[in-house]
């Protein structure tokens, strides 16, 4: 994603009073006008962690990053007029080649460096870089006055347990660091983010920040480094957490602090098109108009790019929405496979980090109806080259109302997120279908047949249904949970949130979703004691995904493990080494946690022998993956 376009997404004018940047800036000014400042609690002996009052901690860095992003954008978009003190500008010209104040040159140099990486297809996380640059600086506060950290005098009594207060006060003054210094930091941060021709993972970059950036930064902003190694480690890690938090809050502000509906996370697909082999991810669909002869009239006006999963939902709703449950899921998998492998003209384009698939919005390809806004056409069902348009309009020859939010189709399609039909080479097949195939699916569903049975019956070149998705976490079994991933851990996606925060079912659901990228289906198996209890989760997975998991008494890596009824527990198997089983599990305190912040600490990774595992959780069973995740 290009951060320069963030505030313009979905907004006609990013400079008006309703833009995200203006809202953040106004919020900052309002908070400081009302002096909403809270003391910071320091550590023993005068050492402290930079955890500023909520007003400064959250809002001010967002405004700083916003201001810097927009400044960099302006510097790249236009040459600009000479500004700043003459001698300052002259000095900058001879040292950097740019004319202007230190702040102007900061924008220009950082923007140019970012562009250099972008030209090499290296996606620098610029908001994260700027969050690190402005951490602890009063330059990050967009107010009429400046802000500084006020550190109390150290106590002479080293054994004193009294905790001194540190305040964050705003008054007139200069920034703690010059923009010329911040410019060098930004360059260093970008270089440190790159590993070869790609960016480091979050875990790798956090380690780099710890070893190469944090200590120098603290010294530059006047913070004393603890001599005690434990205190030092805590200070460094807390500051790194703060940098990432500021970045995340900035990104959240772009959508007015609403959680964006980005689907299941990142799914990738291998395609063998007429234009060659492609691996695509972050897919969006561009809707094309249709002609009576079977061609296309080009992209539809006033139609936005559609997220792949929303597109699949809309097609399923239109094409076979009244079908039995299993046939609905079959329709969704076929529609997803079809649009990916069918893309009009055999081309996949790249725009702003997305893979763009072109498809005609009529029965020449697939009939898509916006599930949230409804649709209309000048011909019945979009048949015979009649294009379908977004919007419920009963005055048209044919129109379809929006799909209710609680309709079963939504949850059924969500269960198939990312699932496609592939051939022996792992490429997505063109899963065509017409009324005869749909009738077969409906009849098979009524007979209790599974999606796997329907695929075998319909497509001779199909080898398996597969999904290569992560839910936005690390997508691996070796990593820790990514609790910043709302799709995995929060409502409405995680069916156990917020009512059962901290419970083993809540934790296992979220970890499964991070690894596999779809709902495990824990709550589909009902029996004694209700639905979706820990001891029922294995059966729920097997019932929901019989093509992907099989029941066993012996675990494989990536398995879901359920205890017996008496112990009522569920966990994820992350490692198997002979008799040694490594699991990740939640609910260590044996109760539902009061809030999310408590819940995310209530888990562990532990290695047990099989006998120890059974002694702890009784007659354990496993839902083993047929294909081991990475």
N, C-alpha and C positions, 0 to 999 in steps of 0.2 A: 504494500500500500504506500502511495506517495503521501507523506505527511503534509506536504504543502497543500493538498486538496482536502484535508480532513474536515475543516470547518465549512467547506463549500458543499459537502455531500448532502444532497436533499434540500439545500437552502438557496434561494434565488440571489441573496445578497449577504455575503459573510461580513459585511461592514455595518449592517444595520443594527438596531438595538436588540434584535431578537437572536443575533448570532451567538454561538457558544462562547466565543472570545469576549464579546461585550458583556454577556451574562456573568462570566467568571470575573472580569475586571470590576464590574459594578458590585459584585458580591464582596470582592476583596475590599473595595473602598468603603462599602457599608459596614463591614465587620470592623475595620480599623477606625472608622469614624466613631463607632460606638465603643471603641477600646475593649473589644472582646478578647482579652489576653489572659492566659492562665499560666501560673508558674510551672516551670519544669522541675521535676524532682531529680536531683543529682545523686551520683553514687557516693559511697563512703570515701572519705579522703579528698573530696573535691573533684574527683573525676566524674564525668557525666556523659550520658548518651543524648544525642541530639534528637529529642522527641519533643517538638515544639507544640504549643497550644494548638487545638484543633483548627482555629481560624487561620493561623499562619501555616501550620503544617500541611493542611490539605489545599486550601484555596490559593495561597500565595504562589507555591511552585507551579500550579496549573497556569496561573496568569503569566508567570515568567516564561514557561515553555511556549505558551500561546504567543506572547509578544515576540519571542525569538524566532519561532517558526514563521510568523507573518513578516518579520523583518528580513529573514533570509529569503523568503519568497519574493518580496519586493526587490531585494537586491539582485536576484536572478532575473526577474521579469523586466527590469528597466535599468538603464544606466544610472539614473538619479542625478541630482544636482550636487555640486560641491557644498559641503557643510562642515561645521565644526571649526574650531580654532585653526587659523592659517598654519601656524608652526606645527601643531599636532598633525594636521592633514599632510603637511609637507614631509614630516618625519615618517608617517605611515606610507607615503608614496615611495620613499626611497627604500623602506624595509620590506614592503609587501607588494608594491606596484599598484596599490589602490589609493585613491584620493578620498579623504573624508575623516570623520572623527573615529576614535577607537571603536565606538559602538558600531558605526557604519561598516568599518573594515571587518569587525567581528562577523557581521552578517554575511558580507561578501565572501570572505575566505572560507568560512564554515560551509556556506552554500555551495561554493565551487568544489570543495573537497567531497561533499556529499554527492554532487553530480558526477564526479570522477568515478566514484564507486558504483553509482547507478549505471553508468555507461559500461561497466564491466559485469553487469547483472549481479552485483553484490548489494543486497538489500539492507543497508545500514539502518538500525533503529534510531533515527534521529531524535525523537522525543526522549528516549532513554539517555542518549548522549547529553542532551541539554539538561535533563533532570540531574545528571551527575555534575555537570558544569555549574549549575546554579544552586546546588545544595549548600545550605549554610551561608549564603550570600544575601545581603540586603538588596542586591540588584534584582533579586527574584520577586520583589514585592512591587506591584504596580499601584503605588499610592503616592500621595503628595509628599509624604515624608518617607524617611528611610528607617530600616529596622536593624538592630544589632542584638547579639546575644550578650547578656550581662552575667558574667561569672562571678560568684562570691569568692571572698578570700578563703584560702585553704586554712583548715584548722591546724593549730600547732600540736594538738593532741592526736597522734596517729591512731590511738586506740578508741577514739571517740566514735560512737555509733550515731551521733546526730547527723541527720541528712540535711545539708544546706539546700536552699532553693536557688534556681537559676531562672531568670525572667527573660523574655524576648520583648524588648521595648522598641517602639518606633519613634524616631526623631530625625531632624535634619542631619545629613552627613553624607559622606562619600561611600561608595561600595567598598567592601573589604578587599576585593581583588580587582585589578584593572582588567579591562576588556582584552588587552593584549595578552595577559596571562590566561584568561579564560579561553582565548582563541587557541593557544598552545595546548591547553587541556583538552579541548574538543578534538583537535587533531590526534592527540595521543589516544583518546578514548575510541575514536573511530579505527585507528590502526590496531588497537588491542582487541577490537571486536571481530576482526577478520582473521580467518584461518584458511590460508590458501585462496580459493575462489569462492568461499562461502563464509557466512557469519558463524561465530561460535554458538553453541547451545547456551541456554541460560545458566546451567550449572558451571560450564567452562568459563563463561564471562564473569560470573560472580567470583570464581576463584581468581581470575585475572585481576579484577578490581581489588580484591583483598591483597594480592601480592604486589601490585604495581601502581595503585592509584590512591587508595584511601588514606594511607599514612601521610603522603605529601599533601593531600587535600586538607586534612585536619590541621596540619602545620600552617598551611597558607591562610586558613581562616581563623587561626589563633587558638586552636583547641589543643590542650596538652594531652600527650599520649600517655596512657597509664603504664606504669612500670610492671604492674602485675599482669602476667600473660593472660589469665582468665578474663580480667577486666578489659584488657586490650582487645581480645578476641570478640568479646560481647559488643564493645563499642564499634569495632569495624563491621561486624555482621549487621548490627542494628542500623548503621548508616547505609549499608548496601540495601537492606530491606526498605529503608526510607526512599532511596533513589528509585527502586522499582515501584514502590507504592505511589510516588509522585507521578511517575510515568503512567501507571494504570489509571490514576484519578484524572489525569489530563485526557486520556483516551475516552474515559467514561463521560467526561464533560462534553465531548463531541456529540453525544447523543442525549444531551440534557440529563445525564446520569441515569438513563434507562438502559437495561440490559438488551443488547442487540440480539436479534434472532439470526444467528449465523449458521443454523443447522447443527449437525452432529459434531462438527469439528472439521478436520482435514481428511478428505478421502481422495485417493488417487486411482486412476484407471488406465489400463493399457489398451490402446486402440490401434487397429491395423486398417487405416483408411486408404482411399485411392491416392491420396497425396503422400502416403508413407506412414511409418510407425510414429505414434505419439504417446506420451505419458502425460495425462492431464490431471490437474487438481484445482481446487477452488473454482468449481465450474459454475458459470452462469449461462443462461439461455437467452438468445436474441430472437424475438418472434418476428417472422416474416409474413408478408401478405401472400395470398394465393391467387392464381389465375385459373380460369376454367380449363385451360389446356394442360394443367399440371405443373406449371412453372411458378415463379415467385415474382411479386411486384416490388420486392425489396423490403427493408426493415419497416415495421409499422410505426407510424408517427404516434407520439404521445404514449408509447409503451416503454417501460423501463426494462432493463435487464432483469431476468428472473433467476433467483437462486435455484440450483438444480433440484433440491429437495421440495421446495415449494412448487416447482414445475411438475414434478412427479405426482404430488398430491392433487394438483389441478387436473392433470390428465386422467388420473385414476377416478376422480370424481365424475368427470365427463364421460369417460369411455365405458366404465363398468361399475358405477357407483352403487348399484342396487344388488351386487353380488354377495354371496355368502362370505364370511370372514376370510377363509383361506384363499378364496379366489380374488378377493380384494388385494391381498398381499402378493399373489401371483401377478396380478395386473400391474402393481407398482413396480415390481422387479423387472417385468417385461418392458414397461414404459421407460424406466431408467436406462436399461440396456439399449433399447431402441434409439433413444435420442442421442446417446453418446456415440454409437456406431453409425448412425444414420446421418449425422450432421450434414446439412445441405451444402453440396459442392465438395464434400470431403475435406473441408478446411477447418482448422482450429486456430483462432487468433488469440493473441495475448493483449490484454488491456488492464492497466493498473493492478497487475498481479493476478488477474483472473484469466482462466481459460474460457473463451467464448465459443459456444456452440450455436450455429444458426439452424433454425428449424421453421418450417411452414406451419402456421397455426390454423390448420384445417385437416380434414381426413386424408389429404395427400401424404401427410406425415402423421401428426397426432393432434387431437382436438384438446387444447388447453383452455380451461376456464379458471380465472383468478379465484381461488377459494375464499378470499376475504372480501372481494368486491363484486363477484359475479361476472357475467359476460353476456354478449349479444352477438347475433349474426343476421345477415340478410337472407340466409338460407337455413333450412332445418338442420340442426346439429353440425353446421359447418361443412356439410357434405357438398360434393361436386364443385370444389374450388371456392366455396364461400368462406371468407376469412372470419375468424372469431375475434372480437374485440373485448377489452376489459370494460366492465360496468354493467350493472343490472338495468336493463331498459325494456320495459314491457311493451313499448310502442313498436319495437322491432319485430320482424317476422318470427325470430326465435330468441329467447333469452333465458338465462339460468340464474337463479338467486345465489347469493353467497352461501358457502357451506357453514352450518352452525358450528360454533366453537367446541361444543361438546359432542359432535358427531363421531360415531365409531370409526369412520373412514380415516380421520386424522390420526387416531392412536394406532390403527392397523398399519397405515403407511409408515408411520414413525418407527414401527418395529422392524421395517425392512431397510432403514437408512443405510445408504451406501452399497447395498447388495445388488450385484449384477450377475448375469449369466456369461460364463467364459468358455472358450474352446480349449483344446489341448495345449495351445501355446500360451494360455492365460490372457488372451485378448477378448474383449467384450464382443459378443455376437450381435448381429442385427436381429433382435428378437421380435420379428413381425407378428402381427396378430390381426384377425378380423372376427366377425361375429361367430363363425364356426368354432374357432379356437376358444373364444370366450365362453361359449355354451359348454364346451368340453370341460373347461375349468370349473364352471359353476356346478355342473353335474358331479364332477369328481369331489368338489368341496362338500356337497351334500351327502356324499358317500363316505365322508371322513378321511379322504385322501389328503396328503400333504403337498406343499408347494413343490418339494423335490419330485414327487410323483408326477405332478403336472408338467414340470420342465422336461422330464424324460419322455413324456407322452407327446410333447409339442415340438421339441427341437432336437433333431438328430445330431447336430454338431456340438451340442452342449455337453460339457464335462462336469461342471459343478457350478453352484451358486457361491460366490465369494464376496468378501468385503475387505478392502484394504483401507481402513479408516482409523484415525485416532480421535478421541473426543476433545482434542485441544490440549491434553496433557502431554507427557513425554512419549506416550504410546508404547512404552516398553515395560517389561516385567522387572527390570533391574532398578528402575528409578523410584523415587518417592512420589506420593500423591501431589498433584498440583492443585492446591486448594483455591487458587485464583480462578480456576476454571468453573464458572457458574453452571455451565451445561451439565457437568458431571455431579456437582454437589448441591445445587440449590433447586428450589421449586421454580417452574412447574416440571422440569425435566426429571429430576430425581424424585420418584414417587414417594420416598420416605421423608422428604424435607417439606416443611421444617418440623413437622410433628414429632419425628423420630431422630432428630439430630443426635449424633453420637452412638446410636444403636449399631449393632453389627451389620444389620441389613442395609442401613444407610451408607455405611462405609464400603461394604462389598459392592453395592450397586454403583457407587461413584468410581471405585477403582476399576471395576469391570468396564465401565463406560469409557474411561480414559484409555484403557488398553485396546478394547475392541471397537469402540466407536458407535455402539448401539445398545439399546435397552436389553438387559439380560433376561427379562421376563420373569423375575422372581415371583411376582404376585399373580401369575397366571395359574398356579397350582393351588387349588383349594382343598381343604380337608379339615380334620379335627384341629380346632384352635384357630380357624380363620385362614386368611390368604397371606402369602408372602412372609411367613415367619422364617427364622433362620434355618430350621430343620427341613423346611419345604423348598428352599431355594434351588437345590440341585434338580429336583423334579420339575420346578418351574422352568429352568434353563432347558432341560431335555424336551419338555413339551413345546416350548416356544421355538427352539432352534434344533430340531432333530437332525437337520442336515449338517450341523456344525459341531455338535457335542454328543457324547455318548456316556452312559452311566457306567461307573466302575468302582471297585473297592480299592484300587491302587491308583494314586494320583499321577498326573502328568503336569509338566510346567504349563501354567495358564489355566489350571482347573479351578472350578468353584467347589469348595468343600462344605458339606453340611453335616452337622452333628445329628445325633438321634433326638427323638422328641423330648427326652428328659433334660437334655443340655441346651437345646434350642439355640444353635449358634451357626454362623456362616462366615467363611473366610476365603481369601484368594491365595492359591498356591503360586509362589513366584520362583521357586527353585526346587529341584529334586536331584540329590546326589546320593545314589544308593539308598540307604535307609534314612537319610537325613532329609527332612521336608521343611522348606522355608515357606512361611506363610506371612501374609499381611492381614491384620484383623483390627476391628474397632471394638468399642464398648468395653474398655479395660476396667472402668469403674462400675460396670454392671447396672447402669441407669441411663435414662434419656437425659441429655445435657440441656441446660437452660437456654443456650444460644449457640450460634455458629462458631464464635471464637473459642468457646470451650470445647466444642465437638471436634474441631480440627487438631486438637492436641491429644485426643482420646483414642490413640491407635498405636500399633507397634509392628515391627518386623521381628519375627522370632523363628529360630530353627529348632525342630524337635524330631526325635526318631518316630517311626510309625507307632511303636508301642506307647511312647509318651503322648502322641497325638490322640490315640484312642483312649488312653487313661484319662486324658483331660476332657475329651468331647464324646466319648462313647462310641457307638457303632457308626463311624464316619463313612460317608459315601462321597463320590466325586462326579462332577460333570466335566469330563475331559475333552479338550478341544481336539477335533480330528486333524486340524492343521495348527501346529504350534505357533503362537505369535512370536514376534521378534523380541 
